């Protein structure tokens, strides 16, 4: 499974593509950061994020997209921009019919380090080890994007199978109820 991880942001949007399956070694396909100038109007910054994500999708053809689930922070203006960038990533994936997984920072940290409270240095260290990289991915946004992609490879496949089974069970239950009328 090839997954694009997106650590959303307006100034720096981390992107990382990882390939692998649960229980097997992972491979780094791509890592980078999409940047936009803070002096640009917000709509232009979002356009830069969209163009950057589209470029990564075109070049590396992931099968799924994992986006950090935005949560409330103290700085509301930062949360709004981050949520908008996350929305752009989800729209880019939906445009191509790709499944989108939303993972909280704690879920990604727990998947990578075993602790949902790990700090950025621990996450970066484990991403570096898991992908067998000679040097740590920088900046932290890039490492976080890779952590999201790894989390999705390891957890997203199981979550997708459970969701599909749930939908199938609901469909069967609906057919049964519909047939009794």
Backbone torsions as a table, in degrees:
resi	resn	phi	psi	omega
1	UNK	NA	132.5	177.5
2	UNK	-108.0	123.8	-174.2
3	UNK	-126.3	134.5	170.8
4	UNK	-94.5	121.4	173.4
5	UNK	-97.6	137.8	-179.6
6	UNK	-126.9	118.8	172.3
7	UNK	-98.9	96.1	-168.4
8	UNK	-68.3	145.5	175.3
9	UNK	-175.6	156.4	179.3
10	UNK	-86.4	-41.5	-179.7
11	UNK	-78.4	-46.4	177.3
12	UNK	-134.6	117.3	176.6
13	UNK	-112.5	109.1	-179.3
14	UNK	-75.0	138.5	176.0
15	UNK	-133.0	137.4	178.4
16	UNK	-149.1	133.8	178.8
17	UNK	-113.1	127.7	-178.3
18	UNK	-127.7	146.4	177.2
19	UNK	-124.0	139.0	177.6
20	UNK	165.7	-177.9	176.2
21	UNK	-136.9	156.4	178.6
22	UNK	-56.9	133.1	177.8
23	UNK	86.2	-3.8	179.6
24	UNK	-118.5	157.7	178.4
25	UNK	-59.7	144.5	179.6
26	UNK	-94.3	155.8	179.3
27	UNK	-126.5	132.0	172.8
28	UNK	-76.3	127.6	177.3
29	UNK	-103.0	-43.0	-177.8
30	UNK	-160.9	147.4	171.3
31	UNK	-146.6	142.3	179.3
32	UNK	-172.4	-176.5	179.1
33	UNK	-136.2	131.7	173.8
34	UNK	-93.8	123.8	-175.6
35	UNK	-113.1	147.4	170.8
36	UNK	-139.2	147.6	-177.7
37	UNK	-75.2	129.2	-179.0
38	UNK	-62.6	-18.1	179.8
39	UNK	-81.6	-12.8	179.5
40	UNK	-74.7	153.5	172.7
41	UNK	-60.7	149.9	-174.5
42	UNK	-58.0	-39.2	-179.8
43	UNK	-61.4	-39.4	178.7
44	UNK	-69.3	-34.3	177.9
45	UNK	-66.0	-42.6	177.8
46	UNK	-64.9	-35.8	176.9
47	UNK	-63.2	-40.9	177.7
48	UNK	-62.4	-40.8	177.7
49	UNK	-62.5	-46.5	179.9
50	UNK	-60.1	-45.6	-179.3
51	UNK	-63.7	-40.2	178.9
52	UNK	-65.7	-43.1	179.2
53	UNK	-66.2	-42.0	177.8
54	UNK	-59.9	-39.7	179.0
55	UNK	-62.1	-44.7	179.3
56	UNK	-64.9	-42.6	178.6
57	UNK	-61.9	-42.8	179.4
58	UNK	-64.2	-44.9	-173.4
59	UNK	-75.9	-36.2	-170.5
60	UNK	-114.1	-5.4	172.4
61	UNK	43.3	61.8	177.1
62	UNK	-70.0	159.7	178.8
63	UNK	-94.0	-14.2	-179.8
64	UNK	-155.0	161.7	178.7
65	UNK	-127.7	129.3	177.3
66	UNK	-111.0	124.0	-176.8
67	UNK	-120.5	140.5	176.9
68	UNK	-67.5	127.5	176.0
69	UNK	-71.6	123.3	-176.8
70	UNK	-77.1	136.4	179.3
71	UNK	-126.7	160.5	-176.9
72	UNK	-66.6	130.4	174.8
73	UNK	-117.7	-175.8	179.6
74	UNK	-73.9	-34.4	-176.7
75	UNK	-94.2	99.2	-174.2
76	UNK	-62.0	-38.0	-178.9
77	UNK	-64.8	-34.3	176.5
78	UNK	-67.4	-41.9	-179.8
79	UNK	-62.8	-41.0	-178.6
80	UNK	-63.0	-48.2	179.0
81	UNK	-62.6	-40.4	179.0
82	UNK	-65.0	-42.6	178.8
83	UNK	-64.4	-38.8	178.4
84	UNK	-65.0	-42.1	178.1
85	UNK	-64.3	-38.4	176.9
86	UNK	-63.3	-41.0	177.8
87	UNK	-62.0	-39.4	177.4
88	UNK	-60.8	-44.9	179.5
89	UNK	-61.4	-41.0	-179.9
90	UNK	-67.1	-39.0	178.4
91	UNK	-65.3	-42.5	178.2
92	UNK	-58.3	-42.9	179.0
93	UNK	-67.4	-45.5	-178.0
94	UNK	-63.2	-36.2	178.6
95	UNK	-57.1	-31.2	-178.5
96	UNK	-98.6	-0.5	-178.9
97	UNK	76.1	20.7	-179.7
98	UNK	-86.3	140.1	175.4
99	UNK	-67.6	144.3	180.0
100	UNK	-116.8	129.0	173.6
101	UNK	-110.6	132.2	176.2
102	UNK	-105.4	125.7	-179.0
103	UNK	-127.3	134.0	176.7
104	UNK	-72.8	159.1	175.1
105	UNK	-55.7	-39.0	-179.7
106	UNK	-64.9	-38.7	177.9
107	UNK	-63.9	-44.2	179.6
108	UNK	-64.8	-43.9	179.1
109	UNK	-61.2	-44.1	-179.7
110	UNK	-64.0	-40.4	179.7
111	UNK	-64.1	-38.4	-174.3
112	UNK	-83.9	-43.7	-172.1
113	UNK	-110.1	-16.0	-174.5
114	UNK	93.0	-6.0	179.1
115	UNK	-134.5	127.3	177.2
116	UNK	-71.4	-6.1	-179.6
117	UNK	-108.1	13.0	-179.2
118	UNK	-61.5	148.9	177.2
119	UNK	-88.5	173.9	-176.2
120	UNK	-60.5	-36.5	-179.9
121	UNK	-64.3	-41.0	178.7
122	UNK	-65.8	-41.5	179.0
123	UNK	-62.6	-47.1	-179.9
124	UNK	-60.9	-42.9	179.0
125	UNK	-60.6	-45.7	-178.5
126	UNK	-70.1	-37.6	175.9
127	UNK	-60.5	-44.0	179.5
128	UNK	-60.4	-44.1	179.7
129	UNK	-68.8	-46.7	-176.2
130	UNK	-63.2	-34.6	179.8
131	UNK	-93.6	2.1	178.6
132	UNK	53.8	49.8	-178.6
133	UNK	-91.8	146.6	178.0
134	UNK	-72.6	-33.7	178.4
135	UNK	-132.7	154.4	-179.1
136	UNK	-70.6	139.8	175.9
137	UNK	-68.0	137.0	179.8
138	UNK	-134.0	150.6	-4.5
139	UNK	-73.4	-174.0	-177.6
140	UNK	-58.5	-30.6	179.2
141	UNK	-60.0	-37.6	178.8
142	UNK	-67.5	-44.4	178.4
143	UNK	-64.4	-39.1	178.8
144	UNK	-64.9	-38.5	177.5
145	UNK	-62.6	-41.8	177.6
146	UNK	-65.0	-39.6	178.0
147	UNK	-60.8	-40.7	177.7
148	UNK	-63.9	-42.5	179.2
149	UNK	-63.8	-44.2	178.8
150	UNK	-62.5	-46.0	178.2
151	UNK	-55.0	-43.3	-178.1
152	UNK	-69.4	-39.1	176.3
153	UNK	-59.0	-45.3	-175.2
154	UNK	-77.4	-35.8	-174.6
155	UNK	-111.2	-30.1	-174.0
156	UNK	-64.1	-38.3	179.8
157	UNK	-62.6	-43.8	178.9
158	UNK	-66.7	-40.9	179.4
159	UNK	-63.5	-40.2	179.8
160	UNK	-65.3	-40.9	178.7
161	UNK	-65.4	-39.9	177.9
162	UNK	-65.1	-42.4	179.1
163	UNK	-63.7	-41.1	179.0
164	UNK	-64.9	-41.6	178.5
165	UNK	-64.2	-40.1	178.9
166	UNK	-63.9	-45.0	178.3
167	UNK	-61.9	-42.0	179.4
168	UNK	-63.6	-41.7	179.1
169	UNK	-65.3	-39.7	177.8
170	UNK	-65.3	-39.9	179.6
171	UNK	-64.1	-43.0	178.5
172	UNK	-63.5	-42.0	179.6
173	UNK	-64.2	-38.8	177.9
174	UNK	-65.6	-38.6	178.1
175	UNK	-66.6	-39.6	-179.7
176	UNK	-65.2	-47.1	179.0
177	UNK	-63.7	-41.3	-179.0
178	UNK	-66.9	-31.2	-178.9
179	UNK	-75.9	-20.6	-177.3
180	UNK	-82.3	-17.5	-175.1
181	UNK	-68.3	NA	NA
